Amino acid sequence: MKRLAALIIMLLFLSSAVPVSAYDVSSKVSVTISPNSELLSVVYYLAFGRNDIFVIDREDYLSDVDSYFGPYRNHPVVKMLRENLENATTIPDRDMRLYYLEAYLLTCTEPPELEPLVLVNDEWFFRFLSALRDFAEKTDFMEFYKTSQRYYQEDLNTYITALELLPPDEFMGQYVSISNVRFEFLHPYLVAIHGHSFNPIINGTQIYGAGGMIPLVRRDPQRTEWTYKTARDTMFGLPLNRDYIKNKRLDELIYLGFVYHELGHDITTKELNWNYDLTYDLRYLEDTIEGDMPYLATYDIHFWWDTMMVYEGFADGWMDFSLKSVDPAYLELAMWMQRAWGEFWIEDMVEIYEKYTLISVQEGKPLGDYVVDMMSELKEKVSPEKAGELYQKRVPVTPLRALDRGAVARKVIVVYGTQNPDPSGTEYDRETAEIVANYLETFYSQWPDGVEVIIKADVNVTDEELKENLILIGGPLANKIVAELQDDFPLRFVKYGDEWVLERSEHWNWEIASFILQENDAYPVLEGWNANYLNASVIMAIRNPLNPENYIVWIAGADRYGTRLYKNPTYYLSSYEIFNGKEIEMGFYVQPLASS
C-alpha cells in the first residue's frame, strides 16, 4: 500500500481544472458527472462489456454508448486498459487500479486536451493518457458527454439535494478557513469507481471534495432502489439480494455520509501524513480488528496499508459528527454499521470531534491543527491494554463476522431442512443451500488457506458438526435444527392460524438496538422495532450456543421463496435484517465471549 500512501500525500498538492459542466450548489460548492471519469468509464465498458461487475446497468444509456462508441472497440486505449486491469490478481486489486487511474485523471484538464497539471511518476499512465487523448479526439467524446446530460440528471438531483441538506461551505466554514477554498464533487456514471477524497490546489485555491462514487457494498450495503441500481460488489463480484425500499431522503443521507467521510479525509490527512510516525502508535486498533476478522483485512483494501484504519476512523468520525445535526437516527444506524466493520473506537472518535471542534472555534484555529492532540486523546480513551476488551463489548455479531470465523476455521456447513411436509419445499430449500454454498465458495476464493463449504441435510448433521460454523436454511417447520435451537435466537417464526409470523423471542436476553427503514421520506429511519412481521424474510447471526467461538447464520422466510431472498449472506453489517417488501428492520447486539 505504499503507492496508496504516496497518492494520498500527492493529492494534497495537486492542481486541476473546474469542470465546465459542474452544477453550482452555491458559489463555493459544485457537483458534476465528471467528463474525465466518464471518459475512463466508457473505455472501461468497451474493454469489458456490460456484464462486468464494475459496469452499472444504465439501460438506454448503455445502448447509446454502444451505438456511439461501438466502432472504436479496438482502439489502442481499450486494449491498454484491458491488459492493465486483467493483470490484477483479484477484484479488489482491479478496484484499486481503477481508483488510481481516475484519481490521476481528475488532475488533468477536461477532454480532449487532458493536460496533466501535476507530475505523476508513472510511465504507463502517460502512455495511456496519450492514447486516451487520441480516443477522445477521434470520437468527439465531449459531444457525446454534452448530449447525455439528461441521463446524468437523476443522480445529480440526488447529489444536489443531499448537499443542500448540509451545505459543506456553511458547515465546514465553522471549523476550517474557507476564504480560499472551493468544494467540488466529481463522479462517474457508468462504472463503479471506488470513492475517494479529492483535494487539489487550483491556481492557489484549495479544493475539498470527492471523486468516485458510492456505495461500497461491503462498507455501506445498498438499502434503497437507487443504491441497489448503482451498487456493485467490487470485492467478489457477487450478485446482491433484492432487499431494498424506495426512499429519496435515505438516498440523500447515504450520499451525504459518503461526502462528509471524504471531507473528513480532506481536513485531517495532511496532518496525519506529516505525523505519520505517530499513526503507528495507534496501529493496535487495526491489529485488533485483524485479530478477529483476518479475512476482512485480506480482501478489503482499507486494511492493506498498515495504519489506514486510523485515517478511516478520522474520516468516519467527522462524517458522524457532521450528520448528527441532520438525522440522529440515521447517524446511530451508521455508527452501528461502522462498529460492525470493526471500528470499535468510533464513539470515542465522535466525542473527540465534539471536544476539538469547540476548541477550534474558541481559539480561532483550523480543526486540522488539533489532529496530533486528537490522536493522543484517542490512545488514552482506547488504550492498547483496553482495546481487545472494548472490541468484544462494542462490535456486534454479524453475518460478516461469522463468515470471517468460517475462514479461520476453514470450514462452513450449510444445512437445509428435510422436515417440510411438502417434498417440493425440501427440494427447493436444498437448491437454495446449493446457491448459498456456491456464493460462499466465491466469497472464500481470496483466503489463501482455503475453506471447505459443505452442504448437509439437517438429519445428517452430527453432534460434533453442530458445534461448527453453520448456515441454517429454512424455518422451524422445514429445518429440525432451527426448531431445536430457535429458543436461542433473538427472532423466531411462530404459526398463527395459516400464517407464519416472525416475532421476537421471549428467551433472548441480549440488548438489541433496532432501526426500521421505511418508505417515508420525512422519517426514513426510525429507532425501535416491530413486534412481529407477516410475509417476512430474515438473515441473522449469533454465536453458536454449543460452541461460542463459532457462529450460526440463519436464513429463513415465511415461505420457501422468502428464504431464498437472502441467498447471498456475505455482506451484512447488522446482527439481523428483516425484510417484508415495504420495510427493513436492522438489529444489532453484542455477544462477548465469556473469557473477555
N, C-alpha and C positions, 0 to 999 in steps of 0.2 A: 504493500500500500504506500510505498514511498512516493510513487507518481501522484497518488491522491493527495498526499500531504503537500507536495510541490504545487499541485494545481490549486489547492485552497490558498496557499500563500500567494501564488501568482495572481489569482483573481482579485487580490486586494489592490493591485496596481495597474489593472488593465484599462485600456481605452476602447471605446466603441462608438457607435452612431445610433441616435434615437431613431427607431423605425418610423418611416414616414406614414405608415398606416395605423399608428397607435391611436387608441381611443383615450382621450384625456378625461379621467375621472375628476381631476381637479388640475390646477395649474402646476402641481408638483407630482401628480400620480397618473400614470398611464398603463394601459394593458393592451396587448395585441396577440394575435396569432402571428408569430414571428415568421417573416418570409425566409429567413436563414434556416430556422428549424424545419419549416415545411418543405423547403428545397431538399434538405437532407432526408426528410421523411419520404418524399416522392422517390428519390433514388433508392432508398431502402426498400420501398414497396416494389419497385421494378426488379430489385435483386432477389427478393424472397417471396413475393406473391401475397395474395390476400389471406391465405391460411396460416401465415406466420404468426407466432404468438405475440409479437410486438405490434402487429398491424391491427388497428381498430376498424371494425366493420362500420364504415361510414356510408354504406348503401349507395345512393345515387352519386355521391362524391367519388367513390371508387370507380364507377363507370366513366365519369368524366376524366379521371386520371388515366384510366386505360385508353380512352379514345384520344386524348391529347398527347400523352407521352408514350403510347404503345410503340411507335416507330423507333424509339430511342432505347429500347430494352437492351440493346447490345452496345450501347455507348461505353467507352472505356471506364468512365467513373462508376458505372454499375458493376462492372467486373471487379474493379479495385475494391469497392466496398464489400462485395460478396466474399472475395478472397480473404480480406482482412477479418471479417466477422466470423467466417467459417473456421478460422483458426482458433477461435475462442474455445476453451476446454469445457465450459459449462454455460448454461443460460445466464447465471449471474455475471460471468466473465464477459459475455456479449453485452449484457446490460451496462456494465461499467465502460466498455469500449465505446458504445453508442453515446453514453453520457459524456465522455471526454470529447468526442467529436463535436457534439452540439455545443458544449461549453466553449470550445475553441472557436466555432463558427459564430457564436454570439459576440465575439470580439472583432468581427470583421464588419465592413460596411455591407449594405444590402446587395443582393444580386442585381445585375450580373457582375459588378465590379469585384465584390468580395475582397476588398483590400484589407489585409491584416493590419491591425493597429497596435499589435503587441508582438514581441519576439517570442515565438514558440519553438522550442528546441526539439523539433520532430520532423525529420526529413520526409517521412512517408506522408505526413499531414500536408506538407506544402505541395507535394506531387498530386495528392488527392484534391487539394484546393484548386490547383491549375486545371485539372480535369473537370471539377465541379463548375468552375467558371465557364469553361467551354460548353458544358451541358446547359447551363443557364442561358447563355447567349444564343445557342442554336435552337433551343426550344422556346425562346422568349418567355421564360418562366414567369417573369413579373406580370405579363399579360394574363396568364392563367391565374395567378395569385389574386390579381385585382378583380377578375370576373368571378372568383369563388367566394367573395366576402359573404354572400348570402348563406353559405354553408357554415361559416365560422360563427355566425351571429348567435346561435343558441348557446354555445359555450361562452362566448364573450358576454352575453347577457348575465349569465351566472357569475362570471368573474366580476363584472362591473357592480352588480347589486351587492355582492359579497364585500367588495372593497368599500362600498358606501356604508355598510353596517359599522365598520370600524376603520375610518379613513387613516391610512398609515401616516400621512403627514401630520394630521392633528394629534394622533395618539403618540407617535414616536417623538414628535416635537417637544413633548414634555420631558424627555429623558436624553435626547441627543440633539446637538445643534443641527438644524436643518436649513440654515441660511444659505448654504451652498450645496444642497442635496436635492436629488430627484428620486422618485420611486418608480421603477419600471418592472413590469411583469411580462415576460416573453415566452409564449408557449407554442408547442406543436399542436397539430390537429389529427394527423393521420396515423402517427406512430407513437406508442407509449414510451417516451424517453424519460429516464429517471429524473425526478425533480431535484433541483439544486439551487443554492443561493447564487446570486448574480450581483457583484458589487464592484464594477469597474469605475475608473475615473475618466470622465469625458470632458476634454478641454477645461480641466480644472474643477469640474463639478463631480462630486461623489454620487454614484448611483447605488441605491439599495433596491433589491428586488429578487426575482426568481426566474429560473428557466426550467425547462422540462415540464412535467405535468403530474397530476395525481390521477388515481390513487396508486400507491404501492400496496397491492392486495395484502401482503403479509405484514404490513405495518398498519394499515388502515383499511380493513376489508370493506368491499362495496356494501352499501346499505340502501341505496336509492336506485331508481330506474336509470337515472342519468349516469351515476357512477358505475352501475352494472354494465352499461353500454361501453364505457370507456376503460373499465378496469381490465387489467391483464396480470396474470401470474408470471412475473418476469424473473422468477427463480426456478420454476419447474415446468412451466408451460401447461399446467393442468387446467381443465375447464372449471368454471365457477358454478356454484349452486345458485338456483334461481330464488333466493330468499331476499327480496327487496321490496321497498314501498315507494310510493310517489310522494315526494315532499321537497318543494323548491327551497324552503328555508334550510332544510338539512343539507341540501346540495351546497348552499352558500356557506354554511358553517364548516363543512368538510374542506371546502376550498380555502376559507379564511384561516383554518388551522394550519393548512399547508403554507400559506403565505407568511403567517407570523412565525412559524417554525423557521423558515428560511431567513426572515428578518432577524430572528434570534442569532443565526449564524453571522449575519452581516455585522451586528453590533458587538459580537464577542470574539469572533475568530481571530481578528488581528491581535488582540491582547493574548489570547490563548497561544497563538503561534509564537509571539515574542517571548512568552514564558513557557515554551514547550516543555522544558525540563520539569517544570512544576506539575504539568498534567500527569507525569509519571507517578507523582505522589498519590494520585487517585486511580492508578491503574487497577488497584484491587477491586474497584467497583465492577469493571468489565470482567475481571477474573472470577468474581463471584457468580456472575451470570453464566459464564462459560463452564463453571464447575457443575452447574445444574442442567444447562441446556447446551452442551457442546456441539450438537448438530446445528442448532440455530447459528452458532458462531462460525460454522463451516460454510453454510450456504448464503448467509446474509452479509452483504458487502460492508455493512456498517461495523462489523467486527473484524474486518481484515486488516485494520490499522490499529496498532497497539492501544491507543487512547481515544479512538474515535467515539466511544460511548460517552466520554467526558464532554466532547463537543456536542454530541446529540443531546445530552442531558441539559446543557446550557440552552440549546435551541428549543427543546420541548418545554423547559421551564418558562422561557419567555412567551411561548405560544400560550401556555396555561394561564400565566399572569395576565396576558392581554385579553383572552377570551372570557375571563371571569366577569367582565363588565357587559358582555354581550348575551351569554346564555349560560348561567351557572349549572344547569342540569346537564347540558352538553359537555361542559368542562369536566364535571365529575365523571361522566362516562369516558371521556378522553383520557383522564388520568388513570382510571382503572385499566384501560387498554395499554397505556404506557407501562404500568406495573407488570401487566401480563407479558409484555415484550421483554421484561427484565429490569426496567428502570425502577428499582425499589427505593431509590432516593428522591423520586420526583416530588413528593410532598415537601421534603426539605428544601429542594431547589426552588419551589414556588415561594416558600416562606423567606428564603434568602432574597429573591427578587423583590418581594414586598418590602423588605427592610431597606435594600440598597436603592430602590427607586425613590424612596422618601429621602434618603441621604443625598442622592443625586440632585433632587430638586432643591433641598435645603442649602447645599453647598454650591449649586450652580455649575456642576461638573458633569460631563457626559458619563452615562452609565458604564461604558466600557472601561473607564478609569478604575473601576472597583472590581474588575474581574479577578485579580490576584487575591483580594480580600475575600471575595465570594468563594473561590476555591478553598482557601484556608478554612472558612467557616463550614463549608460542606464537609471537609475532612473531620472537623470537630463534631458535627452533628451525626455523621455516619462514619465512625472511625473504623480502621481495619479490624479492630477487635470485635466490633458490633456488627460488621457487615453481614456475615453469614446468618446470624440470628434475625436481623432485620429483614433479610431476604425471605426467610421462611415465614415470617409473620406478616409480610406485606404482599408477596407475589401470589396471585390466585392460581388455583388449579385450573388448567385449561386443556382442551384437546392438543394445542400446540406443545404444551409442556409434557403432556402424556406421551405424545408420539416421539418427542425427543428422548424420553426414557426408553422407549422401544428401540431407538438406535443404539443406546448404551448397552441395553440387554441383548441386542442383536436378534430379537425375536418378538413378533406380534402375532397374536392368534385372533382371527376374525371368525366369530361364532354366529351362525344363523340358526333360527329356531325350526323345529320339526313338529311342533305341537298343534299347529293350525288345523282345525277340523276340515278345512278345505285344502286338499293336496296341491291345488294350483297356487295357493298362498305360500305354501312351503317352498315350492319351486321358484316362485317369484323372489322370495327372500334369499334363496340360495344364489340366484343370479345377481341380486343386489350385493351380496357378500363378495362375489367374484369381481364386480365393478370396483367396490371399495378396495379389495386386495390389489387389483391392478393399479389403481391410483397410488396406493401405498408403495408399491414396488417402484413406481416412477419417483415418488417423493423421496424414497431412501436411496436413490441412484447416486447421490453425491456423497454418501457416507462410505469412507474408504474400507471399513471393516465388513460391510455388507450386513443386511438384515434379512432374516428368514420370515416371510409372511405366509402364515399357514391358515387355510380355511378348514373349519371343522363344524360338523353338526353338533347341536347342544348335547345330544345324547352320547356323543363320543368324547367329550372333554373329560379328562381325568382330574382327580382331586389336586394333583400337583400342577396341572395346567391352569386350574382356576386361580392360582397364585401369580400367574404370568401377567403381562400387559395384554389386555383383552379389548377387542372391539365387538360389542354385542349388537346384533342386528335384530330389530323387531321388538314388539311389546310383550307383556306378560302372557297374553293368550298364545302367542306363537313361540316364544323362546323360554324354555324352562329355567334357564339360568337367571334371566331377568325376573321371572316370577319368584325365584328363591331369594334374590338379592335386592328386590325393589324397595324393601323397607330401609335399606342402607342408602337409598338415593334421595336427593332433595325433592325430586319430582316423581310422580307415578301415574300410570294410566289406570283408571277405575271405570268400570262399566255401570252406567245409569240407564236402565231400560235398554234401548237399542244403540245407545251412543257410548263411545269410548271418550272419556273426559280426562284431560291432563290436569292434574292438580298438585298442590304442594303436599309433601309427606309430613305427617304429624310426628314422625320419628326423627326427623332431621334436626340436629342440634347445633349446626354451624350458622353463624350470622351471614345473611345474604344481602348484598347491595344489588338492587334491581332497577332497570331502566326500561321504559316502554317507548319505542319509536313508533309514531303513528302518522297517519295521513292528515295532519292538521298543521298547516303552515305556521299558525300562531304559536303552537306549542309542539314542536317536533319531537322533543324528548321530555318524558315525564319520569321523575324519580318515584319508584314504587313498583307494585306487582299486581297482577290479576289473580284472583282466587282460582280460576280454572279456565281451560280453553277447550272449545269444541273444534273438531277437524284440524287439529294441530300436529305439527312435526317438531321433533326435539333432537338436539345434539347436546350431550352433557358429558363432563369428565369428573371423576372423583378418584381419590386414592383407593386402590384395591383394598377392601376391608380385610381380605385374607392375607395380604402382604402389602402394607402401606408404602413400601419402597416403589412398588409398581402402581399402575393405573388401570382404570376401566373407562372406556369411552362408549357411551350408549347412544345408538342412533335408532329412532323409532318414530312412528306416526300413528294416527288414528286408524289408518288402513295401510296396506302394503305399498300403495303409491306414495303416501305421505312419508313412509320410511325412506324411500329412495330419494327424497328431496336432498338429503344430506350425504349423498354418495361420495362427495369429496370432503373428508373431515380434516384436511391438513392445514387449514389456515385460520382457525378460530381463536380469538383472543378473549373470549368470555368463558366462564365456567360452564354456562349453559346458554343456549339460544332456543327460543320457541318462536315458531312462525305459523300464523294461521291464515295467511293470504292478505291480511289487512294491517297487522301489527307485528312487530318484532319485540320480544322481551329478551333482554340480555341480563344475565345474572352473574355475580362474582362472589366467590367465597374462598377463604384461605384455609387450608388443612395442613398446618405444620406437622412435621414428623415429631413423634414424642421425644426423640433424642435432642431436638432443637430447643 
